[in-house]
Amino acid sequence: MGRVVLVGSQKSEIGSTVLSIKMGIELSQDKKKVLLADLSGGKKKMSEYLKVNEDIIYDIKDVLDDTCSLEQSVIEVVENLNLAPYPRIHGKLDHIKKEKLSKIINAAKTSYDYVIVDIGKFSSSFIDFDIADMAVDINNNDFSCVREINNDKIIAEMSGLKEFTAVINKFNKKNAVRGTMMKIKDIQKMTMITTIVIEENTKFLDMDSYFLFGSEDNSFQRAAKNIVSKIK
């Protein structure tokens, strides 16, 4: 049976989509069969990052509506890396039944080694954490991050999910030193979680498929590898 990883945040445009993709790429390059499921509704969809937007015939909502099977909706991006895409029609995914989504993801576990679901907010009512093996929570180092990470950790723990990883993305070291943003050691102390850090870097602002499939050594690449090592 495959493993399910839920990736989300309480913040918008914080990097859950690109990190989900990079995790999937890392696993697929290790010969693991991966399904990326895009439920986040972010400004830029997985299908756009991966340059398969024009290949969409059916999407994840069509699977939920029994218009097609999961495999009919799935797009093969590269060998071992597959995508169940977010709808191109605005508002199409506004209403999701939790039980139906759980059934689909549980079924996917029989065909894939890993199912990585970009869920947007952890508080989304359509997510059943019982289906997951790990949750990855992404935030930055502003002063709201501790409260938000702790709230998401509680949601995960209430479902009995023990594997919970926090990622501090866009970490602004200068502002942390000045005291206008939080230091990593303080975030870790107040959340009781050893966080994974992605430094603020202009290179990460406009990621494309070339960057995501690249192997340049940077904090984004290292963070994805770190998370992958935890879920293998």
N, C-alpha and C positions, 0 to 999 in steps of 0.2 A: 504493500500500500504506500502511496506517495505521501509526502508531507505538505502541509498547508501553512503558508506564511501570510499574515495580514499586515499590510503596510499602511500607516495612516498618520494623522496629526489633527490637532485642533486649529491649526493655522492653514490658510490658503497659500498656494504658490510657494511652498516651502521645500519642494524637492522630492516628494514621495513617488512621483511618476518616474523620474529619471533614475532614482535609486532602485526602484523595483525592476526597471529594465536592466540596469547594470548587474543586479544580482542574478537575474535570469540569464544574461549573457555569460557570466562567470560559470554558472552551473552547467549551461549547455556546452561550453567549451571543455568542461570536465566529463563530457559524454553522458550527462544526465538529461533526461527528457523533461522539458519544462513547459508549463502553460502559464502565460501571463494573462490575468483577467482584469480588464480595465473597468472599474466602477467609480472612479474618482470624480469625473466631471470637471477636471481642471481645465485651464484655458487651452492647453495643448495636450492632445490625446496621445496615448501610446502609439496608435497607428500612424500619427503624423511624425513622431520622432523616428519611428522605424521605417518610414517611407512606404507604408502599405495601405495608406488611406484609400487609394483608388481600387484596391483589391477587395474592399468590403462588399459582400453580397448580403450576408446575414450578420447580425451583431448579438451581443449578450442578451439584450432584451427580447430578441426573437426566440432565443432558447428558453427564456423565462416564460414566454407566452406560448410555448409549444408550437411555434411556427416552423421550427427546424430543430434538429438535434444539435448537441454541443459540437460534435465533430464537423457538422456542416457549416458552423459559424467560424470555426478555427482557421486562421491563416498561418501557414508555415513561413516564418520570417527567414530563418536559416536552419540548417540541420540541428535538430533537437530543441529549437526555440520556436514556440508557437504562441499565437495571440488570439484571445477571445475579445474582440474589439468593443469599445464604447460606441453607442449609436452616433451617427452623423447628424441625425435629426434632433434639434434642440427640444428638450423636455420629454423625450421619449422614455427616458429611464427614471422619471420622477417617482414612480410607484413600483416598489419591489416587494414581493412576498418573501419573508424570511425563510419559511419552510421550503419553498421552491428553490431558492438560492442554495440553501444547505444541501438539498438533494442533488443539485447539479454539481456542486463542488465535491461532495462525497463520491459521486460517480466518477469525476475526473481523476480522483486519487487512484483509481484502478488502472488508468491508462498513462499517467504521468508520474515521474519521480518526485516532482515538485510543482505545486500550484501556488503561484505568487499573486495575491489579490491586492490591488491598489484600491483601498476602500474610501479614501477621503477622510472623513472624520470618524474616530473610534466610537463616538456616541450615536452614529447612524443606526436607526432602529431596525434596519434590514440585515444587520450582521449578527450571526450567532457565533460567539467565540468558542463554543464547544467543538466546532469543526476544525479549529486551528491547532497547530503545534507550536507556533511562535507568533508573537506580535512585535512589529518594529515601529516605534513611535518616533516621529521626526519633529524637531523644533529648532529654534535658534536660542541665542543666549540673552534675550531680553528678560525683563523682570517678571513677565507672566509665565515663563517657561516651566518653572518649578511646579506651580499650581496645575498647569495643564498636563505635564508629564505624570504627576501624581494622580490626577483624576483619571487619566487613561490607564494607568497601572491598576487602579482600583477596579475599573470596568473589566480588565483582563482577569484579574485575580478572582472576581466574583463568579467567573465562569470556570474557575479551576485551571486557568492557563498559567503555567509556571515560567515558561520561556518568554521573557519580556525584555526587549533591548531598546535603549534610548539612543538616538542619534542627534547630536547638536550640529546642525547644518548652518552654513554662512557664519561660522564663528568669527566674531570681530574681536581680535585680541587687543587692539589698541583701546577700544572702548571698555573692554574688561579691565584693563590696567588703570584707565581713568576713573573707573567706578560708575560709568554710565550704562554699562551692561554687566552681566554676571560672569564671574570666573568659573572655569570648569570644575575646580575643586569644590566650590560652594554649591554648584548644581548637584554634583555627586553626593555631597554630604546631606543635602536637603531632600534628595530623592532616594538615597541609598541604592543608587544604580551606578555602575561603572559605565560611563557614556562613551560612545564612539564619536569622534570629532571630525567634521569636514570644515576646513578653513575657508573663510571668505576669499574668493578668487574671481577676478573678472573673466577668466577662462571658462568658468562654470555658468556664466549668465546665459549664454546662447548655445547650449549643447545641441549637437546634431548626431545623426547616426554614425558619422565618421568618428566623432569624439567618443561616443558610447562604446563602440566596438574597438577603440584604440587601447593601447597597453601602456601609455605614458604613466610614469610613477607620480602620483599626486594624492592628496588626502581623500579625494572622492573615490579614486580607484582602490586605495587601501581600506577605506570604510566598507565598500562593497565586499571586498575579499574577507574582511573581518567578520561581517555578518554571515556570509556564506559558510565560513568555518564553523560558526555556531550552530548552523542548521543541518550540516551534513551528518 
